[in-house]
Amino acid sequence: MEGNNVANLLFADGGRDEIGIGTNATSARLHVVKTGSGDIFQVDDESADTSPFIIKSDGDVGIGTASPTYKLHVNYIPPTNN
């Protein structure tokens, strides 16, 4: 699949059961290659959430924060019991 003149936007290798995003030279079940600037990977679970999981372009990983400042930055606020 190709779109917006970006080769290998999504690639599936059925013989090896691997998916490539941004690459057709997969070496894992899910292989993502990001070029240029910006975040590498982000997962949101609600539209108003502030990035429960993100991998920044510098390799820092944030859980519960959109702006990690460490290699692994976890921001957990326990729920209040009413």
Secondary structure as GFF3:
##gff-version 3
##sequence-region A 1 82
A	DSSP	beta_strand	11	13	.	.	.	ID=ss1
A	DSSP	beta_strand	18	21	.	.	.	ID=ss2
A	DSSP	beta_strand	30	32	.	.	.	ID=ss3
A	DSSP	beta_strand	41	43	.	.	.	ID=ss4
A	DSSP	beta_strand	53	55	.	.	.	ID=ss5
A	DSSP	beta_strand	61	63	.	.	.	ID=ss6
A	DSSP	beta_strand	72	74	.	.	.	ID=ss7
###
